[in-house]
Amino acid sequence: MWDSKRSIVLSIVCTRAVIVFAVAVAAFLPFLIDSGFFSSSAFRIQDAVVAKLMPVYYAVCVPGLAALFNVNALLVAIRAGKVFVAANVRYLRAISWCCFAAAAVFAVGARGSLALVLIAAAAAFAGLIIRVVKNVLESGVEMKDENDYTI
Amino acid sequence: MNITVNIDVMMARRKISAGELSERIGITPANLSILKNNKAKAIRFSTLEALCRELNCQPGDLLAFDDN
């Protein structure tokens, strides 16, 4: 049956798969554009448009991959049963800042593109939500600490 | 924290070891160590009651307030 442990394992697998995918796309993007992959495949996007978005993708890869590595570390800690620990608060804080950084990159790189502006807004909103979760976890860590040291 | 726990003083007076005291009051030696080293953030009335009973003392003998 499905349980929380399997759910965490699935999350870890998905996170690592996204990391590999993001790195692979970053590595092969120039070759894909040169070969006309995007215009000829089901995407049907002009290669010139993809080439224009390429710097934005590479710029957003930095905070994006940093966020993914932090998500991976957070999930590994949760799998090990370490939920209310200070390290997890640090991971969530880093993920939140990465979201804001990605939002800034998308906003700067949008240059009038509504889609990128919407992605920037979504990333900023995700960063805000993660920040709230971080604050909740921080309170939880303090409560656990107090509980552990109540004799 | 300005509250200090003086269990070790009372333990020395009553000539009781940490292991024996922890067994008598029903807490782990690790938790007793936390109390002795003033790492505790709170103490339950039940623990304080057991300590006072086993060490034959008052709560004031175990706890002290230091304003400095």
Backbone of each chain as ProteinMPNN parsed JSONL, in Angstrom:
{"seq_chain_A": "MWDSKRSIVLSIVCTRAVIVFAVAVAAFLPFLIDSGFFSSSAFRIQDAVVAKLMPVYYAVCVPGLAALFNVNALLVAIRAGKVFVAANVRYLRAISWCCFAAAAVFAVGARGSLALVLIAAAAAFAGLIIRVVKNVLESGVEMKDENDYTI", "coords_chain_A": {"N_chain_A": [[0.845, -1.212, 0.0], [0.245, 2.348, -0.438], [2.269, 4.657, 1.284], [3.562, 7.174, 3.592], [6.35, 7.025, 3.558], [6.994, 5.912, 1.072], [5.998, 7.922, -0.481], [7.776, 9.98, 0.076], [10.106, 8.875, -0.966], [9.373, 8.769, -3.665], [9.179, 11.505, -4.136], [11.863, 12.242, -3.807], [13.025, 10.836, -5.923], [11.744, 12.072, -8.105], [12.683, 14.696, -7.785], [15.448, 14.361, -8.195], [15.366, 13.431, -10.795], [14.435, 15.689, -12.126], [16.6, 17.376, -11.673], [18.615, 16.093, -13.174], [17.423, 16.259, -15.703], [17.3, 19.055, -16.044], [20.017, 19.723, -16.086], [20.835, 18.245, -18.293], [19.358, 19.456, -20.357], [20.502, 21.991, -20.22], [23.057, 21.359, -21.052], [22.715, 20.407, -23.651], [21.213, 22.259, -25.051], [22.214, 24.294, -26.949], [22.946, 22.605, -29.103], [20.516, 21.413, -29.706], [19.076, 23.594, -30.637], [20.579, 24.32, -32.862], [20.184, 22.071, -34.45], [17.58, 22.347, -35.143], [15.563, 21.27, -33.591], [13.398, 22.163, -31.981], [11.622, 23.491, -33.685], [10.951, 21.545, -35.479], [9.924, 19.437, -34.009], [7.221, 18.297, -31.834], [6.895, 20.539, -30.35], [6.893, 22.87, -31.874], [8.038, 25.455, -31.847], [9.638, 28.43, -32.791], [13.055, 28.286, -33.573], [14.574, 30.55, -33.256], [13.241, 31.933, -31.283], [13.596, 30.243, -29.091], [16.352, 30.416, -28.933], [16.55, 33.051, -28.143], [15.518, 32.881, -25.617], [17.379, 31.375, -24.358], [19.593, 32.541, -22.81], [18.139, 33.368, -20.568], [17.262, 30.934, -19.574], [19.721, 29.716, -18.859], [20.566, 31.533, -16.935], [18.59, 31.243, -15.02], [19.002, 28.705, -14.283], [20.92, 28.596, -12.303], [19.847, 29.584, -9.68], [17.722, 27.805, -9.783], [18.769, 25.139, -9.855], [20.151, 25.236, -7.461], [18.018, 25.47, -5.694], [16.775, 23.003, -6.192], [18.729, 21.17, -5.306], [18.693, 21.814, -2.622], [16.08, 21.09, -2.005], [16.288, 18.355, -2.405], [18.119, 17.713, -0.337], [16.558, 18.402, 1.844], [14.435, 16.579, 1.618], [15.813, 14.169, 1.941], [16.621, 14.45, 4.585], [14.127, 14.44, 5.841], [13.299, 11.876, 5.199], [15.09, 10.486, 6.77], [13.976, 10.848, 9.194], [14.427, 13.209, 10.441], [12.828, 15.872, 11.028], [11.961, 18.252, 12.467], [14.345, 20.036, 12.634], [17.105, 22.349, 12.803], [18.567, 22.519, 10.448], [16.778, 21.949, 8.382], [15.207, 24.21, 8.365], [17.076, 26.005, 7.41], [17.429, 24.955, 4.825], [14.873, 25.4, 3.722], [14.777, 28.184, 3.841], [16.815, 28.805, 2.035], [15.718, 27.696, -0.302], [13.513, 29.331, -0.617], [14.741, 31.852, -1.079], [16.004, 31.201, -3.454], [13.807, 30.881, -5.129], [12.872, 33.515, -5.199], [15.075, 34.672, -6.439], [15.015, 33.369, -8.913], [12.589, 34.355, -9.805], [13.279, 37.031, -10.095], [15.161, 36.833, -12.15], [13.556, 35.871, -14.255], [11.801, 38.035, -14.439], [13.506, 40.115, -15.221], [14.455, 39.068, -17.609], [12.146, 38.954, -19.1], [11.255, 41.013, -20.85], [8.895, 42.202, -21.961], [7.496, 39.886, -22.506], [4.618, 38.245, -21.772], [4.198, 35.675, -20.81], [6.61, 35.011, -19.497], [6.604, 36.945, -17.532], [4.42, 36.113, -16.05], [5.404, 33.633, -15.18], [7.472, 34.566, -13.587], [5.988, 35.846, -11.61], [4.684, 33.64, -10.542], [6.861, 32.196, -9.518], [7.78, 33.987, -7.577], [5.558, 33.998, -5.896], [5.557, 31.326, -5.082], [7.956, 31.36, -3.665], [7.205, 33.023, -1.59], [5.232, 31.497, -0.281], [6.787, 29.306, 0.505], [8.408, 30.605, 2.282], [6.637, 31.177, 4.325], [6.075, 28.576, 5.168], [8.612, 27.945, 6.057], [8.796, 29.663, 8.26], [6.835, 28.541, 9.892], [7.916, 25.996, 10.337], [10.218, 26.763, 11.689], [9.146, 27.717, 14.081], [8.133, 25.314, 14.976], [10.503, 23.875, 15.391], [11.572, 25.323, 17.531], [9.6, 24.788, 19.454], [9.849, 22.011, 19.704], [12.417, 21.858, 20.675], [12.093, 23.096, 23.155], [10.337, 21.301, 24.302], [11.908, 18.989, 24.336], [13.777, 19.71, 26.204], [12.384, 19.887, 28.523], [12.13, 18.602, 31.583]], "CA_chain_A": [[0.0, 0.0, 0.0], [0.96, 3.622, -0.494], [2.438, 5.293, 2.593], [4.322, 8.424, 3.549], [7.754, 6.742, 3.205], [7.063, 5.759, -0.385], [5.746, 9.25, -1.035], [9.041, 10.728, 0.182], [11.03, 8.279, -1.946], [8.927, 9.237, -4.985], [9.56, 12.92, -4.23], [13.321, 12.297, -4.009], [13.293, 10.365, -7.3], [11.291, 13.13, -9.026], [13.61, 15.839, -7.654], [16.714, 14.014, -8.86], [15.092, 13.352, -12.234], [14.358, 17.08, -12.618], [17.986, 17.893, -11.676], [19.294, 15.494, -14.333], [16.79, 16.828, -16.898], [17.71, 20.465, -16.175], [21.443, 19.746, -16.474], [20.916, 17.721, -19.668], [18.857, 20.513, -21.259], [21.526, 23.047, -20.242], [24.225, 20.873, -21.803], [22.426, 20.137, -25.07], [20.348, 23.281, -25.644], [22.738, 24.876, -28.208], [22.896, 21.599, -30.182], [19.104, 21.227, -30.074], [18.675, 24.763, -31.435], [21.266, 24.208, -34.157], [19.611, 20.98, -35.254], [16.183, 22.662, -35.465], [14.721, 20.326, -32.842], [12.177, 22.767, -31.427], [10.668, 23.832, -34.75], [10.515, 20.34, -36.194], [9.243, 18.485, -33.115], [5.857, 18.63, -31.447], [6.87, 21.853, -29.677], [6.591, 23.856, -32.929], [8.489, 26.787, -31.44], [10.728, 28.872, -33.674], [14.366, 28.148, -32.932], [15.046, 31.901, -32.904], [12.604, 32.273, -29.985], [14.296, 29.447, -28.073], [17.703, 30.995, -28.804], [16.384, 34.302, -27.393], [15.233, 32.525, -24.216], [18.482, 30.568, -23.828], [20.299, 33.186, -21.686], [17.251, 33.362, -19.387], [17.296, 29.571, -19.029], [21.015, 29.487, -18.194], [20.621, 32.374, -15.726], [17.664, 30.709, -14.013], [19.523, 27.388, -13.885], [21.727, 28.726, -11.07], [18.969, 29.459, -8.508], [16.856, 26.625, -9.928], [19.5, 23.94, -9.417], [20.427, 25.4, -6.023], [16.76, 25.141, -5.005], [16.54, 21.557, -6.318], [19.657, 20.472, -4.397], [18.191, 22.026, -1.258], [14.869, 20.249, -1.871], [16.796, 16.987, -2.255], [18.681, 17.586, 1.02], [15.421, 18.472, 2.776], [13.699, 15.306, 1.536], [16.674, 13.131, 2.536], [16.54, 14.63, 6.042], [12.783, 14.004, 6.269], [13.301, 10.406, 5.102], [15.869, 9.99, 7.916], [13.208, 11.104, 10.417], [14.819, 14.504, 11.026], [11.904, 16.864, 10.468], [12.048, 19.536, 13.177], [15.748, 20.358, 12.917], [17.487, 23.688, 12.303], [19.075, 22.408, 9.069], [15.642, 22.009, 7.459], [14.824, 25.633, 8.275], [18.057, 26.625, 6.503], [17.118, 24.503, 3.458], [13.668, 26.09, 3.248], [15.139, 29.59, 3.628], [17.58, 28.847, 0.781], [14.781, 27.44, -1.415], [12.705, 30.54, -0.756], [15.563, 32.875, -1.749], [16.22, 30.747, -4.842], [12.567, 31.199, -5.857], [12.867, 34.964, -5.441], [16.125, 34.949, -7.424], [14.492, 32.902, -10.213], [11.552, 35.324, -10.199], [13.98, 38.242, -10.556], [15.761, 36.519, -13.463], [12.458, 35.831, -15.24], [11.264, 39.396, -14.599], [14.487, 40.89, -16.003], [14.548, 38.473, -18.946], [10.832, 38.898, -19.751], [11.293, 42.0, -21.944], [7.576, 42.328, -22.591], [6.825, 38.598, -22.687], [3.635, 38.044, -20.699], [4.395, 34.326, -20.24], [7.732, 35.063, -18.547], [6.17, 37.768, -16.385], [3.553, 35.239, -15.238], [6.286, 32.648, -14.53], [8.168, 35.311, -12.529], [5.015, 36.051, -10.527], [4.454, 32.326, -9.91], [8.063, 31.865, -8.738], [7.782, 34.86, -6.389], [4.488, 33.514, -5.027], [6.057, 30.074, -4.484], [8.948, 31.767, -2.669], [6.478, 33.575, -0.431], [4.59, 30.371, 0.419], [7.859, 28.524, 1.144], [8.88, 31.417, 3.418], [5.655, 30.967, 5.406], [6.323, 27.205, 5.664], [9.873, 28.029, 6.803], [8.505, 30.272, 9.566], [6.081, 27.559, 10.68], [8.878, 24.956, 10.75], [11.109, 27.385, 12.671], [8.406, 27.688, 15.353], [8.082, 23.903, 15.367], [11.833, 23.506, 15.917], [11.67, 25.94, 18.868], [8.693, 24.054, 20.359], [10.433, 20.695, 19.955], [13.592, 22.111, 21.525], [11.575, 23.362, 24.507], [9.756, 20.04, 24.787], [13.011, 18.061, 24.613], [14.52, 20.145, 27.394], [11.493, 19.922, 29.687], [12.409, 17.344, 32.28]], "C_chain_A": [[0.87, 1.248, 0.0], [1.082, 4.207, 0.909], [3.365, 6.499, 2.461], [5.784, 8.192, 3.15], [7.927, 6.617, 1.698], [6.849, 7.102, -1.075], [7.03, 10.08, -1.02], [10.05, 10.204, -0.836], [10.677, 8.747, -3.356], [9.338, 10.695, -5.195], [11.054, 13.066, -4.5], [13.663, 11.91, -5.445], [12.916, 11.454, -8.304], [12.252, 14.318, -8.992], [14.907, 15.56, -8.395], [16.543, 13.93, -10.372], [15.049, 14.754, -12.837], [15.76, 17.694, -12.675], [18.718, 17.395, -12.926], [18.762, 16.104, -15.629], [17.272, 18.261, -17.139], [19.158, 20.573, -16.638], [21.591, 19.288, -17.928], [20.453, 18.772, -20.667], [19.896, 21.63, -21.384], [22.713, 22.641, -21.109], [23.943, 20.799, -23.305], [21.592, 21.217, -25.766], [20.924, 23.904, -26.925], [22.67, 23.899, -29.387], [21.461, 21.383, -30.667], [18.621, 22.378, -30.952], [19.292, 24.674, -32.832], [20.64, 23.151, -35.058], [18.148, 21.231, -35.621], [15.194, 21.763, -34.758], [13.377, 20.936, -32.455], [11.147, 23.093, -32.502], [10.128, 22.594, -35.453], [9.725, 19.38, -35.309], [7.839, 18.989, -32.784], [5.758, 20.006, -30.782], [6.412, 22.962, -30.648], [6.892, 25.295, -32.471], [9.648, 27.167, -32.354], [12.047, 28.809, -32.908], [14.934, 29.512, -32.509], [14.488, 32.331, -31.549], [13.307, 31.539, -28.858], [15.682, 30.019, -27.826], [17.652, 32.283, -27.991], [16.193, 34.013, -25.9], [16.405, 31.795, -23.548], [19.245, 31.26, -22.685], [19.463, 33.188, -20.397], [17.288, 31.983, -18.726], [18.593, 29.335, -18.256], [21.109, 30.3, -16.894], [19.748, 31.785, -14.625], [18.098, 29.315, -13.533], [20.254, 27.463, -12.539], [20.835, 28.659, -9.822], [18.085, 28.206, -8.566], [17.53, 25.354, -9.417], [19.83, 24.018, -7.924], [19.188, 25.024, -5.215], [16.515, 23.634, -5.03], [17.469, 20.757, -5.4], [19.217, 20.631, -2.943], [16.938, 21.197, -1.0], [15.286, 18.798, -1.635], [17.331, 16.76, -0.838], [17.573, 17.571, 2.063], [14.666, 17.137, 2.805], [14.507, 14.161, 2.159], [16.613, 13.214, 4.057], [15.188, 14.142, 6.574], [12.695, 12.483, 6.239], [14.04, 9.789, 6.289], [15.166, 10.257, 9.246], [13.579, 12.406, 11.105], [13.957, 15.594, 10.401], [12.098, 18.226, 11.14], [13.487, 19.803, 13.608], [16.106, 21.685, 12.234], [17.951, 23.638, 10.847], [17.928, 22.529, 8.057], [15.136, 23.437, 7.286], [15.773, 26.349, 7.305], [17.769, 26.24, 5.045], [15.921, 25.275, 2.897], [13.949, 27.567, 2.988], [15.881, 29.726, 2.294], [16.656, 28.643, -0.419], [13.953, 28.692, -1.695], [13.49, 31.637, -1.488], [15.833, 32.498, -3.196], [15.002, 31.065, -5.702], [12.516, 32.69, -6.188], [13.907, 35.344, -6.499], [15.662, 34.54, -8.816], [13.434, 33.866, -10.727], [12.198, 36.588, -10.751], [14.575, 38.016, -11.945], [14.685, 36.521, -14.549], [11.924, 37.239, -15.508], [12.201, 40.254, -15.465], [14.521, 40.398, -17.457], [13.247, 38.496, -19.728], [10.789, 39.798, -20.997], [9.966, 42.023, -22.723], [6.854, 41.016, -22.812], [5.907, 38.319, -21.491], [3.845, 36.703, -20.003], [5.503, 34.341, -19.18], [7.385, 35.9, -17.316], [5.301, 36.921, -15.448], [4.376, 34.182, -14.498], [7.027, 33.316, -13.372], [7.249, 35.503, -11.33], [4.774, 34.739, -9.774], [5.64, 31.932, -9.027], [8.12, 32.697, -7.464], [6.729, 34.4, -5.394], [4.908, 32.223, -4.321], [7.088, 30.383, -3.39], [8.299, 32.28, -1.404], [5.857, 32.454, 0.403], [5.651, 29.558, 1.175], [8.394, 29.276, 2.367], [7.939, 31.247, 4.619], [5.873, 29.588, 6.031], [7.594, 27.182, 6.515], [9.634, 28.61, 8.203], [7.753, 29.311, 10.471], [7.038, 26.482, 11.214], [9.824, 25.49, 11.826], [10.441, 27.393, 14.056], [8.336, 26.266, 15.884], [9.392, 23.429, 15.981], [12.0, 24.06, 17.334], [10.819, 25.177, 19.877], [9.266, 22.692, 20.713], [11.624, 20.812, 20.905], [13.148, 22.299, 22.984], [11.023, 22.07, 25.129], [10.849, 19.045, 25.171], [13.746, 18.416, 25.895], [13.593, 20.437, 28.574], [11.603, 18.577, 30.372], [11.308, 17.073, 33.308]], "O_chain_A": [[2.043, 1.223, 0.374], [0.098, 4.246, 1.647], [3.878, 6.803, 1.384], [6.394, 9.035, 2.493], [8.878, 7.145, 1.121], [7.442, 7.382, -2.117], [7.333, 10.791, -1.979], [10.756, 10.976, -1.484], [11.56, 9.081, -4.147], [9.785, 11.078, -6.276], [11.471, 13.894, -5.309], [14.478, 12.56, -6.1], [13.668, 11.73, -9.239], [12.595, 14.878, -10.033], [15.408, 16.41, -9.131], [17.436, 14.299, -11.135], [15.565, 14.98, -13.931], [16.078, 18.439, -13.602], [19.355, 18.171, -13.638], [19.528, 16.427, -16.537], [17.605, 18.641, -18.262], [19.488, 21.41, -17.477], [22.365, 19.86, -18.695], [21.082, 18.96, -21.708], [20.148, 22.149, -22.471], [23.298, 23.467, -21.81], [24.814, 21.089, -24.126], [21.297, 21.092, -26.954], [20.193, 24.034, -27.907], [22.379, 24.293, -30.517], [21.213, 21.196, -31.858], [17.855, 22.171, -31.893], [18.628, 24.915, -33.84], [20.574, 23.318, -36.276], [17.54, 20.427, -36.328], [14.101, 21.518, -35.268], [12.337, 20.29, -32.59], [9.944, 22.987, -32.267], [9.005, 22.587, -35.956], [8.933, 18.588, -35.819], [7.345, 19.957, -33.362], [4.669, 20.567, -30.664], [5.652, 23.858, -30.281], [6.1, 26.212, -32.685], [10.52, 26.351, -32.653], [12.136, 29.224, -31.752], [15.676, 29.61, -31.532], [15.165, 33.0, -30.768], [13.585, 32.114, -27.805], [16.143, 30.104, -26.687], [18.58, 32.586, -27.241], [16.633, 34.775, -25.04], [16.422, 31.619, -22.33], [19.521, 30.614, -21.674], [19.99, 33.034, -19.295], [17.338, 31.864, -17.502], [18.572, 28.821, -17.138], [21.65, 29.833, -15.892], [20.109, 31.819, -13.448], [17.62, 28.819, -12.513], [20.215, 26.525, -11.743], [21.028, 27.778, -8.984], [17.745, 27.626, -7.535], [16.943, 24.592, -8.649], [19.797, 23.012, -7.215], [19.283, 24.351, -4.189], [16.101, 23.049, -4.029], [17.043, 19.779, -4.786], [19.349, 19.71, -2.138], [16.756, 20.665, 0.095], [14.724, 18.104, -0.787], [17.036, 15.741, -0.214], [17.637, 16.827, 3.042], [14.307, 16.634, 3.87], [13.946, 13.291, 2.824], [16.56, 12.192, 4.741], [15.119, 13.509, 7.627], [12.101, 11.868, 7.125], [13.676, 8.712, 6.762], [15.699, 9.93, 10.306], [13.115, 12.687, 12.21], [14.314, 16.167, 9.372], [12.366, 19.225, 10.473], [13.803, 19.797, 14.798], [15.501, 22.081, 11.238], [17.756, 24.595, 10.098], [18.091, 23.141, 7.001], [14.693, 23.825, 6.205], [15.353, 27.176, 6.497], [17.85, 27.076, 4.145], [15.945, 25.742, 1.758], [13.426, 28.141, 2.033], [15.614, 30.644, 1.519], [16.789, 29.328, -1.433], [13.724, 29.063, -2.846], [12.969, 32.272, -2.405], [15.887, 33.365, -4.069], [15.136, 31.468, -6.857], [12.166, 33.08, -7.302], [13.667, 36.209, -7.341], [15.881, 35.264, -9.787], [13.376, 34.165, -11.919], [11.735, 37.151, -11.743], [14.505, 38.89, -12.81], [14.873, 37.093, -15.623], [11.632, 37.596, -16.649], [11.752, 41.015, -16.322], [14.603, 41.187, -18.398], [13.225, 38.106, -20.895], [10.338, 39.377, -22.062], [9.928, 41.884, -23.946], [5.709, 41.018, -23.262], [6.364, 38.176, -20.357], [3.697, 36.588, -18.786], [5.355, 33.76, -18.105], [7.818, 35.6, -16.203], [5.424, 36.996, -14.225], [4.096, 33.866, -13.342], [7.195, 32.719, -12.309], [7.665, 35.345, -10.182], [4.674, 34.719, -8.547], [5.459, 31.404, -7.931], [8.464, 32.187, -6.397], [6.968, 34.407, -4.187], [4.657, 32.042, -3.129], [7.095, 29.755, -2.332], [8.765, 32.02, -0.294], [5.944, 32.458, 1.631], [5.449, 29.172, 2.326], [8.782, 28.663, 3.361], [8.379, 31.182, 5.767], [5.859, 29.439, 7.253], [7.661, 26.506, 7.542], [10.184, 28.128, 9.194], [8.0, 29.265, 11.676], [6.978, 26.109, 12.385], [10.188, 24.771, 12.756], [11.084, 27.114, 15.068], [8.462, 26.034, 17.086], [9.4, 22.682, 16.959], [12.499, 23.373, 18.225], [11.243, 24.941, 21.009], [9.19, 22.257, 21.862], [11.814, 19.992, 21.803], [13.74, 21.744, 23.909], [11.219, 21.795, 26.313], [10.746, 18.349, 26.181], [14.272, 17.543, 26.586], [13.968, 21.146, 29.508], [11.22, 17.546, 29.818], [11.351, 16.06, 34.006]]}, "seq_chain_B": "MNITVNIDVMMARRKISAGELSERIGITPANLSILKNNKAKAIRFSTLEALCRELNCQPGDLLAFDDN", "coords_chain_B": {"N_chain_B": [[19.722, 31.596, 31.084], [18.293, 32.704, 34.156], [17.629, 31.104, 36.267], [19.0, 28.666, 38.259], [19.824, 25.225, 38.682], [20.396, 23.368, 41.477], [21.021, 20.637, 41.897], [23.217, 18.947, 42.106], [24.511, 19.808, 44.429], [22.714, 19.112, 46.466], [22.658, 16.399, 46.007], [25.242, 15.688, 46.699], [25.157, 16.292, 49.39], [23.308, 14.442, 50.317], [24.578, 12.177, 49.654], [24.198, 10.619, 47.268], [24.226, 8.888, 44.189], [24.205, 9.881, 40.681], [23.119, 7.992, 38.955], [21.624, 6.376, 40.689], [19.806, 8.225, 41.72], [18.438, 9.029, 39.393], [17.201, 6.663, 38.742], [15.528, 6.317, 40.945], [13.766, 8.518, 40.796], [12.664, 8.143, 38.362], [13.532, 9.095, 35.847], [15.586, 9.407, 32.903], [19.185, 8.882, 32.999], [20.394, 10.634, 31.231], [18.577, 12.761, 31.035], [18.649, 13.635, 33.662], [21.212, 14.54, 33.724], [20.977, 16.71, 31.992], [19.435, 18.376, 33.587], [21.202, 18.753, 35.768], [23.312, 20.076, 34.544], [22.259, 22.491, 33.994], [20.948, 22.813, 31.548], [18.339, 22.498, 31.042], [15.103, 23.651, 29.974], [12.7, 23.794, 31.165], [10.969, 22.482, 34.046], [9.044, 19.78, 35.111], [6.304, 19.702, 37.438], [5.889, 17.204, 38.518], [8.384, 15.975, 38.282], [9.908, 17.666, 39.881], [8.663, 17.271, 42.299], [9.257, 14.553, 42.742], [12.026, 14.717, 42.926], [12.317, 16.349, 45.235], [11.172, 14.66, 47.11], [12.864, 12.389, 47.057], [15.334, 13.507, 47.668], [14.803, 14.642, 49.992], [14.103, 17.399, 50.489], [13.281, 20.922, 49.949], [11.657, 22.655, 47.162], [12.964, 25.112, 46.873], [15.482, 24.544, 47.755], [16.603, 23.294, 45.657], [16.369, 24.937, 43.456], [17.558, 28.078, 42.297], [17.553, 31.634, 42.027], [19.323, 33.802, 40.044], [20.132, 37.034, 39.693], [22.111, 38.252, 38.267]], "CA_chain_B": [[18.579, 31.623, 32.014], [18.734, 33.138, 35.489], [17.317, 30.07, 37.259], [19.99, 27.575, 38.255], [19.402, 24.009, 39.394], [21.507, 22.939, 42.347], [20.821, 19.229, 42.28], [24.493, 18.313, 42.493], [24.801, 20.169, 45.824], [21.862, 18.273, 47.319], [23.094, 14.999, 45.823], [26.466, 15.518, 47.497], [24.758, 16.283, 50.817], [22.586, 13.185, 50.609], [25.487, 11.091, 49.247], [23.471, 9.765, 46.312], [24.809, 9.005, 42.837], [23.281, 10.306, 39.618], [22.423, 6.81, 38.45], [20.644, 5.943, 41.692], [18.745, 9.242, 41.79], [17.613, 8.971, 38.179], [16.374, 5.45, 38.838], [14.498, 6.521, 41.978], [12.733, 9.49, 40.389], [12.043, 7.664, 37.117], [13.943, 9.782, 34.602], [16.824, 8.802, 32.364], [20.41, 9.575, 33.414], [20.661, 11.737, 30.291], [17.731, 13.89, 31.433], [19.165, 14.147, 34.939], [22.414, 15.289, 33.363], [20.504, 17.996, 31.44], [19.038, 19.179, 34.756], [22.395, 19.073, 36.555], [24.163, 21.016, 33.799], [21.477, 23.712, 33.744], [20.564, 22.911, 30.13], [16.88, 22.331, 30.961], [14.345, 24.885, 29.75], [11.549, 23.751, 32.082], [10.931, 21.272, 34.873], [7.663, 19.417, 35.444], [6.031, 19.611, 38.877], [6.032, 15.801, 38.922], [9.829, 15.727, 38.427], [10.357, 18.439, 41.041], [8.101, 16.577, 43.469], [10.043, 13.328, 42.943], [13.37, 15.128, 43.385], [12.2, 16.803, 46.628], [10.862, 13.472, 47.939], [14.037, 11.513, 47.168], [16.461, 14.224, 48.282], [14.293, 15.131, 51.277], [14.376, 18.84, 50.535], [12.238, 21.794, 49.412], [12.021, 23.142, 45.821], [13.917, 26.222, 47.016], [16.844, 24.018, 47.955], [17.1, 22.807, 44.358], [16.361, 26.015, 42.457], [18.021, 29.386, 42.773], [17.426, 32.712, 41.038], [20.506, 34.666, 40.05], [19.776, 38.222, 38.908], [23.25, 38.682, 37.449]], "C_chain_B": [[19.059, 31.913, 33.429], [18.407, 32.134, 36.592], [18.389, 28.985, 37.16], [19.469, 26.418, 39.101], [20.599, 23.484, 40.187], [21.345, 21.487, 42.82], [22.116, 18.616, 42.79], [24.874, 18.608, 43.948], [24.017, 19.262, 46.77], [22.258, 16.799, 47.212], [24.342, 14.717, 46.658], [26.118, 15.443, 48.981], [24.11, 14.959, 51.209], [23.416, 11.945, 50.227], [24.772, 10.072, 48.341], [24.054, 9.982, 44.913], [23.737, 9.399, 41.82], [22.465, 9.134, 39.093], [21.314, 6.365, 39.389], [19.466, 6.927, 41.751], [17.829, 9.165, 40.574], [16.694, 7.76, 38.2], [15.219, 5.649, 39.824], [13.392, 7.473, 41.526], [12.126, 9.16, 39.026], [12.339, 8.51, 35.899], [15.258, 9.162, 34.134], [18.043, 9.554, 32.903], [20.744, 10.765, 32.51], [19.851, 12.975, 30.672], [18.191, 14.497, 32.757], [20.424, 14.996, 34.685], [22.051, 16.67, 32.802], [20.119, 18.94, 32.577], [20.273, 19.673, 35.519], [23.25, 20.143, 35.879], [23.445, 22.304, 33.416], [21.151, 23.929, 32.263], [19.04, 22.873, 29.977], [16.197, 23.675, 30.756], [13.133, 24.947, 30.666], [11.638, 22.464, 32.891], [9.472, 21.013, 35.263], [7.506, 19.372, 36.962], [6.256, 18.183, 39.369], [7.508, 15.444, 39.147], [10.359, 16.421, 39.68], [9.904, 17.751, 42.336], [8.928, 15.326, 43.788], [11.444, 13.648, 43.461], [13.333, 15.533, 44.862], [11.966, 15.608, 47.565], [12.13, 12.642, 48.163], [15.232, 12.196, 47.838], [16.087, 14.839, 49.632], [14.609, 16.624, 51.444], [13.178, 19.611, 49.978], [12.651, 22.248, 47.999], [13.054, 24.271, 45.859], [15.34, 25.762, 47.248], [17.469, 23.591, 46.619], [17.232, 23.927, 43.324], [16.83, 27.324, 43.078], [17.892, 30.403, 41.653], [18.624, 33.643, 41.166], [20.238, 35.849, 39.121], [20.907, 38.666, 37.98], [23.413, 37.78, 36.244]], "O_chain_B": [[20.108, 31.424, 33.848], [18.856, 32.292, 37.727], [18.643, 28.456, 36.078], [18.772, 26.613, 40.097], [21.661, 23.2, 39.634], [21.517, 21.177, 43.999], [22.125, 17.869, 43.768], [25.481, 17.773, 44.619], [24.559, 18.719, 47.732], [22.201, 16.053, 48.19], [24.479, 13.645, 47.248], [26.69, 14.652, 49.731], [24.343, 14.434, 52.298], [22.994, 10.811, 50.455], [24.745, 8.87, 48.604], [24.336, 11.111, 44.511], [22.538, 9.269, 42.066], [21.271, 9.265, 38.82], [20.213, 6.024, 38.957], [18.304, 6.529, 41.821], [16.606, 9.228, 40.699], [15.555, 7.821, 37.737], [14.092, 5.217, 39.582], [12.219, 7.261, 41.836], [11.184, 9.82, 38.587], [11.497, 8.637, 35.01], [15.945, 8.48, 34.894], [17.943, 10.736, 33.229], [21.3, 11.767, 32.96], [20.36, 14.095, 30.641], [18.132, 15.711, 32.951], [20.657, 16.014, 35.338], [22.717, 17.664, 33.09], [20.426, 20.131, 32.547], [20.376, 20.849, 35.868], [23.834, 21.001, 36.54], [23.948, 23.102, 32.625], [21.086, 25.062, 31.785], [18.513, 23.181, 28.908], [16.634, 24.699, 31.281], [12.597, 26.026, 30.918], [12.283, 21.496, 32.489], [8.762, 21.923, 35.691], [8.449, 19.046, 37.684], [6.742, 17.966, 40.479], [7.843, 14.708, 40.075], [11.147, 15.853, 40.437], [10.646, 17.664, 43.315], [9.258, 15.068, 44.945], [11.979, 12.946, 44.32], [14.19, 15.127, 45.646], [12.501, 15.562, 48.673], [12.438, 12.243, 49.287], [16.041, 11.541, 48.495], [16.906, 15.456, 50.312], [15.277, 17.044, 52.389], [12.178, 19.011, 49.582], [13.836, 22.233, 47.665], [13.911, 24.369, 44.981], [16.292, 26.493, 46.974], [18.69, 23.536, 46.475], [18.085, 23.876, 42.438], [16.533, 27.627, 44.233], [18.093, 30.084, 40.482], [18.903, 34.193, 42.232], [20.131, 35.679, 37.907], [20.666, 39.385, 37.01], [24.319, 37.986, 35.437]]}, "name": "protein", "num_of_chains": 2, "seq": "MWDSKRSIVLSIVCTRAVIVFAVAVAAFLPFLIDSGFFSSSAFRIQDAVVAKLMPVYYAVCVPGLAALFNVNALLVAIRAGKVFVAANVRYLRAISWCCFAAAAVFAVGARGSLALVLIAAAAAFAGLIIRVVKNVLESGVEMKDENDYTIMNITVNIDVMMARRKISAGELSERIGITPANLSILKNNKAKAIRFSTLEALCRELNCQPGDLLAFDDN"}
